[in-house]
């Protein structure tokens, strides 16, 4: 039903794509449940509380990151070099340039390396592996049923949304993250399947781990209007720190781009061990930092030290190639900044002490929104995880000035796009190709044609076409194919038949590949096959494609 379903080739909402979105959501969520269970089991063996490394003995805090770096380096050594690209930026590259098709080897590397990284205290998040693994699930479905590439893009986005939703129990934020950060566009025919997959991921997670939201226990008081100016000033300070953080991370990525992977990983392990030796709260994703940020009176010196340690630990881990996400560490950094800003103002405005939890959440929202170029996804994520609508307006008052200062004032861009530039991976697609990528070849191909033999004369070919009442004939030679078509003036004394080269394309291709082939020589044609070049099932010409482009149906 799915393998040859023509509805999947059209950029329209359909039952098959929704069903596939549901299946991808289920599979991705179950894989992420396994991923989470393994990490929690590992944490349970060595930690009193998940992701809290502050109680570890001093020696363990030094040994764990270095040992983890060595294990990750060994995994990378056993993996082919083409499978060492991991993380959210790499997934964005594959979606933009390869429809979201991800090699299984990369996902295997990501799965085991991320478990080690998260288990050994590196300052990385779980959402990076979740996104990579979720998108890879979609690739497996596409290969199983030979789905068209335009459908694969949607299904990869479904896997990403399901992965994020299963990680944070935030289905709406997961959808918005995909639209804001990954696809960077909104289309109803892709939005609904992504939403279905995201909701599915959240339902499965709730069924297994309970309907638990990360920060729902925070007591957030509604802030009075008189304090709104403080929020705007806080936003400007957070925007400055976010721009500096992004610059430092990308600078380290560019500087060490050509270093051996083993050297980079070992340096990341040593740096993390040194930081954890002094400030174990900087280890892990964000739990330790958040605990200090929400403390009754943590002290300014500790907050400043922890902020510097968390930023350095995150830059060292992600900039040097430790597999993992960045959202969790951004939450930790943002929580410290928010708490620090509030405590700095408490001596002059004692009433602010009651709003420390709110400032903590606002810092988390702003750091994620600014660094990832996703302010709405950041707001919605914290709204879902706190289950408190009181953060909406204050978050906007902090995030908007932070975003404007960072991107307009300092010229910062999304960390993921900067990472792609630093790694030399392309992600830019022209508007024409981007539109054509949404339609599969069978949506436009002419499937009514005649197949002839090279041994037949022109008269015999013409007779064959007339008897079949067709104007196009595909001529298969031993090394090539030709499209034979009638001249407009075939009844005159001129040769009645026109011959041109016909390039093969699989039925999983999109109109973008047709455009790239025919734009060089618009007299040529493309024939579609079912995976075997000797089994043509459709024809496409430049005139057919031009009509589609002019109609603007993509």
N, C-alpha and C positions, 0 to 999 in steps of 0.2 A: 504493500500500500504506500509506503514512504519512499521506496527506492526510485520509483518512476513517477512520482506525483508531480504533475505539472504546476500545481498551485505553489509549490515551493520555489519555483523559478520566478514568480511574479513578486514585486515589492508591495504585497498586499497582505492584510491580516487574513489568516486562514486557520481552519481547525488543525491541519497537520503540523503547522509551525507551533501552535499552542500546545499540542500534545507532546511534541519533541521538547519544548521548553519545560514542560512538567517532568518528563523523563530525565532530562539533564539535571533539573533541580533536585530530584530524588537521589540520583547517583552522586552528584557533587556533594550534597549534604551528608550522605552516608560516608563518603570518603573523608570528609572533614571531621565527622564524628570520630572515626577511627584515628585520624591525625591528632585530634584533641585528647582522646583517651590515652594515647601513648605518651603524650607530653605530660598530662596530669599524673599518669602512673610514675613516670620518671621523677617528677617533682615530689611526689609522695614518698619516694625512697630517700630523698636527701633534704627536703625542706619541710618546715613545720606548716607553712602556708604556701599555696601555689604562687609562683613568681615572686616570692619574697625571700631574697638571699641575705637579708640583714642578720639573720640568726646563725649563719654558717660560721664555722671556725675560721680563723684567719688563714690558715694554710689551704683550706678548701677553696676559699675565695680566689686564691692565686692559682691553684692547680686546675680548677674547672675550666676557666676560659682558655688557658694554654692547651690543655688536653683536648678541648673541643675544637680548637683551631687545627691541631694536628690531625684529628679524625676527619674533619671537613676537607683538609688538604689531601688526605689519603683517598677519600671518596672522589675528589676531583681528579686525582691522578689515575684512578681506575676508570674514569669516565672519558670518553672521546672529547676532544677540545670543542667540537661543535655542540656538545650538550652541557657546556659550562655556563651558558647564558641563563640567568635566572631572574626572577623578580617581576615587579609590576611594570617597570619600564620596558622590559623585554616583551612582555605580553602585549603591551600597547603597540610596539613595533610589529609584532606578528599579526595583530588584528588589522593594522593599517596597510601593511605590505603583503600579507599572506592570508588574509581573511580569518585570522585567528587559528590557523593550523599550527599546532605545537607538537614537536617530536616527543615521543614517549620517554626517550632517554633523559631529556631535560627535566621532565616531571619526576622521574625516579630520583634523579640527583637532588631536585628540590625537596622532595618528601623526606629523605633521610638526612640531608644536610641541615634542613630547617629544624628537624627534631633535635639534632645535636646542638645547634645554635641556641635554640630556645631553652633547652635543658641545661646548658652550661652558663647561662647568665649574660649572654650578649644583649646589648641594647637594641633589639630588633623586635618587630611585631609579628603576630600570627597572620595578619591579613594578606601579607605578601605571598606566602605559600598557599593560602586559601584561594587567592585569585588565580595563581598559576595552575594549581591542581584543578580548580573548577573549570577553567578554560580548556584544559587538556581532556577532561571528561567529554566535552563537546566534540573535540577532535576524534575521539574514539567512536562516538555515535555516527559522525559524518563518514568515517571510513567504513563502518559496518554496513551502512545503507547507501553508500555512494551518493551522499547528499550534495546538492549544488553549493558552490562556494558562497553565494550570497546568503544562503540559509545558514552556513557554517558561522558566518560573522555574527548573526543573531544568536545562535546557540552558544558560541563562545562567550558572548555577553551575558547570556542566561547563566552559564556556569560561574562567571565572575560574580554576578549578583547573588547567586545561591551560596557561594563561598563566603562572601562578606556577611550575608544575612545569618548564615550558620555560625559565624565567628562571633558576631556582636549582638545577635538577636535584634536586628534593626532592618526590617525588610524594605521600608520606604527609603531610608538613607542609602541602602545598597543599590537600589534602582537609580537614585539620583547620582550616586557616585559613578555608575557606569555611563550615564548620559553626560555628566559634566566632565569627567576625567578621561574616560576610555573612548567612547564614541564621539563625544563633543558635538552632539546633535540630538534632536528629538524627532522621532518618527513613530506614528501610532502603530504601524505594523510590526515594529520591533519592541515598542514599549510594553505592549500587553504580554508577549511571551516572557520578557525579562521580569515583569512584575509577577507572573505566575511562578517562575523559577525561584524568585526571591522569597515569596510567601511560602513556597514549599520548603525551602531551606530553613526558614524560621520555624515552621510547624514541626519539622523533624527534630530540630534542636530542642524545642520546648518539650516534645514528647519524651526525649531521652534525659535531658538535664533539668527539665522544669522551666517554667516561664520566669526566668531570672534575667534581670537587666543589670548591667555592670554597676551603675551608679545610682540605682533607685533608692538606696538607703541614705543618700545625702539629704540633709535638711536645708532646703534652699528657700530663703526668705525673699519676698518681693521687694525690690529695692525702690526707695522713694525717688520721685522725679528730681528732687534737689541734688541728688548724687549723679545724675546723668553726665554732667561735665567731667567728672572723674573717669567715667567709662570711656569717653572720647579720648582723653589724655592717655589712658591705659592702652587704648587701641593703637595710638601713635607709637608708644614705646614697644608694644608687641610687634608691630609692623617692622620696626627697626631691627629688633632681635631676630625676627623671622628671616629678614633679608640677609643679615649677617650669617645666620645658620646655613641658609641655602648656598651662599657664596662659599663658605668654608667646606661644605660637603662636596660641592661640584669641583672646587679647586683641588681637593685631595683626590677625587676620582680621576681628573684629568692628569694630575701630576704622576700618579702611579699606574696609569693606563697600561703601559707596556712592561710593567714589572712582572716577574714570575708569580703565578697565583699562590704558590706555597709561601713565598716571602711575604706577600700581602696578608695572607691569612694568619701567619705566625705573628706579624707585627700587630694585627688586630687583637690577637689573643693576649699578647704581652701588655698592650695598652689597656685592655679591659681588666686584666689582672691587677695592674698597678692602680687603676682607679678603684676597683673593688676592694683592694687592700686597705685603702683609706676611707672610702665611702661606699659601703655595700648597698646602700639604698639606690645608688645609680645603676646597679646591675638589673638585668631583667627588662621586661617591657615597660610597665609604668607603675606597678603596684607599690614598690618601695618609695618612689618619688611622690606618689599620690598620698601615701600614708603620712609622710612628713609634711606635705603641703597642707593637709587638713588637721595637723596636730594643734593642740590648744595653744601652745606658745613655742614654736620651733626655734625661734631666734633668727635674727637677720643673718648672722655669720653662717649658720648652717644652711640657710636657704640660698645664699649667694654661692657658697661652696658646692652645694648640691646641683644648682643650676649649671655652673661651669662643668662639673663632673658629668652630668647627664648629657650635655651638649657634646662634650669631647668623646664620651663613650659611644654616642650614636654616630657621630661623624667617623670615628675610627672603625666601627663595625660595618656600617653601610658603605662608607667610602672605600674601604679596603676589601669589599667583596663578600662579607659574611652574609649568607642567604637569610632573608627575612624581610618583613615589611617595615614601613616607617611610620604608620599611623599611631601605633601603640607608643613608641618613643616620643612622638610629637605630643601625645596626650600627657605624658610624664613631664616633658619640658614646659608645656603650656600650663599645667597645674602648678608647677613651681613658680612660674612667672606671675600668674594670677595671684597666688597667695602672697608672694613677695611684694607685689605692688600694693596690695591691701595693707599688709603689715607696715610698709613704709609710711602710709598715710594715717595709720591708727594713732600715733602720738598727737597729731593735730585734729583728727576727727575720730574720736574713740568709738562713735557709733558704727564705724565701718567693720569693727571686729565681728559683729553679728552676721556680716555678709561674706566672710571668708570663703565658705563653700561655693557661693555664687561666683565670686571672683576666680576661684579655682576652675570652675566649669567654663567661665568666659575665656580664660586663658587657653584652655584645651580647644575650645571651638575656634578661636582666632588663629592659633598656630596651625591647626589642620587646614582651615579654610585658606589661609594665605600661602602656606608652603605648597599645597597641592592644587592651588587654583580652583578650589571647590568650596566656596563659602556656603552655598545652600546645602550641599551634602553634609558639610561639617555641622551646620546648625541642626539639621534634621537628625543626624546621628546622635548628638548629645541630647536632643529632645526626646528621642526614643529611649536612650539608655538611662536618662534621669527620670523619665515619666513625669516631667514637670514643665508645664507651659510657661512658667514664670521666667524662664531663661530666654524667651524668644526676642523680645524687644531689647533687653540689655545686651544680648549676643550680637544683634545687628549694630548697636551703637559702638561696640568694640571692634567687630570684624570689618565693618565698612571702612573706617579710617585706617585700620591696619592694612587692609587690602590695597587701598588707594596709595598709601605711602610706599608700600613695598613694591608695587608693580609700576606705579606712575613715577614716584619719587626716586626709587633706587633701580628701577628697570629690571626687577626680578621676574622670573617666569616660573611656571610649574616645575617642581623638582624633577618630575618624571621626564619632561621634555628636555630639560637641561642634562639629565643623565643620558638620554639617548644621543644628544649632541656630543657629549663627552666620550661616549662609547663608539661613536661613529656609525650609529644605527639610524637609518632613515625612517621617517614617519610622515613626511609631507606628501600629500596626494592632491593632484589638481582637481578643481571642482567637477570638471567633466568626467574624469575617471572615477571620482568618488560617487558620482551619481550613477554611472554605468555599472559600478560594482554591485549595485543593489538588485540587478536583474540578471537571472540566469539565461543562458543562451537559448534554451528550449522555449522560453517565453516569446521569442521573436523569430526563431528559425522557421524556414519553409520546409515542411516535412512531406510535401508533395513533389516528388521529382522522380526521374527515371535513371537507372544505372545502365550504362552501356559498356561495350567492350572495345579496346583499341583496334581490334581486327576489323571492326565495322567501318564501312565507308561513310562519308558525310551524308550520302543519300539514304543509306540504311539508318543512320542515327536520326535524320530528319523524319523519316517514316515512323520510326519508333516513338519519337516525341509526339508526332501528330496522332498516332493511334492511341497513345496514352493521354492525349489532350493536355500535355504538359509543356511548358516553355523552357524548362531547365533539365539538364541531363548531366550526371556525374560520370566521368570517364576515368576508370581506374587503370593506371599503368603499374608496372612492377615497382617503380621507385617514386611515383608521384600520382597526384590526382588532378584532373582538369575539370573545370565547370564549362559545359557547353550550353550556350543559350542562343535563342533566335535573335537575329538582327531585327531592328525595327522595320527595315526595308528588305526583309528576306525574300519577298516575291520578285525582286528585281533581278538583274543579271549578276549582281554581286554575290559573293559567297554567303549562303543563307545562315551559316553558323559562326558564332563567335566563341573563341576558346581563351580561357584564362586560368592561371594557377589557382588551385584550391588548397588552402592550408588546413591541416587537421587540428581539431580541438576536442577535448573530451566533453561529455555532456554535463560535467560538473563545473565548467568554466562559466564566466560571466561575460557580459557585453564589453567589459573593460579590456579583456584579452582580445576580443574581436577588433576593437578600436585600435589597439596597439599594433596588431598585425596589418590591418587594412589602411591605416592612415599613411603608411609609407608608400603604398601603391594602391590607389583606390579602385583600380580596374580588377584587382584580384578578388578572390572570394575565400570563404571559410566553410569547411564541412564539419559537421558535428558527428562524433562517433560515440559508441557506448562503452568505451574502454579498449576496444579493439579497432585499430585504424582501418581494418578491412570491413567494418560494419557501420557504414554511414547511416545516420538517422535524421539529418537535417542540413540545410544550407543557409548561409548568410552572406549578403553582399553589402557593399558600402552604401548603396542607395537605400537599403532597408534600415541600416543603422542610422544614416543621416536623418531619415524620416522620424525615427524614434527620438533622436536628439532634439530635432526642431519641435517636436510635439511636447517636449519637456515632461514626459511621463515618468522619468526616473527621479 
